[in-house]
Amino acid sequence: MKDEENVALEPMVKLDAVRDITKKSRSSIYRDIKAGTFPAPYRTGERSVAWKPAELREWLDNLMVANLEVIDD
């Protein structure tokens, strides 16, 4: 059995949930995506996008590390 088969599928995260998680506005999220500082969403339909939870967790982890580095300085 391959490692990929052991990974549980997580539901994709829609924009409203991303806004709740990050406390960012829609425009801030898309501005940060354009700047390359926020993970880009995946198209899930003709007029729908969503984010992978693992990519959001990684972004949050990096944000926390960056904040801790600022505090330690």
For each residue, the residues with C-beta under 8 A, 3 or more apart:
1: 5 6
2: 5 6
3: 6 7
4: 7
5: 1 2
6: 1 2 3
7: 3 4
8:
9:
10: 52 53 54
11: 53
12: 42 44 50 51 52 53
13: 17 18 21 50 51 52 53 56
14: 17 18 48 50
15: 18 19 26 29 41 49 50
16: 19 20
17: 13 14 20 21
18: 13 14 15 21 22 24 29 51 56
19: 15 16 22 23 24 25 26 29
20: 16 17 23
21: 13 17 18 56 60
22: 18 19 29 56 60
23: 19 20
24: 18 19 28 29 32
25: 19 28 29
26: 15 19 29 30
27: 30 31
28: 24 25 31 32
29: 15 18 19 22 24 25 26 32 33 38
30: 26 27 33 34
31: 27 28 34 35
32: 24 28 29 35 37 38
33: 29 30 36 38 39 40 41
34: 30 31
35: 31 32 38
36: 33
37: 32
38: 29 32 33 35 59
39: 33 51 52 55 56 58 59
40: 33
41: 15 33 49 50 51
42: 12 49 50 51 52
43: 48 49
44: 12 48 49 50
45: 48
46:
47:
48: 14 43 44 45
49: 15 41 42 43 44
50: 12 13 14 15 41 42 44
51: 12 13 18 39 41 42 55 56
52: 10 12 13 39 42 55 56
53: 10 11 12 13 56 57
54: 10 57 58
55: 39 51 52 58 59
56: 13 18 21 22 39 51 52 53 59 60
57: 53 54 60 61
58: 39 54 55 61 62
59: 38 39 55 56 62 63
60: 21 22 56 57 63 64
61: 57 58 64 65
62: 58 59 65 66
63: 59 60 66 67
64: 60 61 67 68
65: 61 62 68 69
66: 62 63 69 70
67: 63 64 70 71
68: 64 65 71 72
69: 65 66 72 73
70: 66 67 73
71: 67 68
72: 68 69
73: 69 70
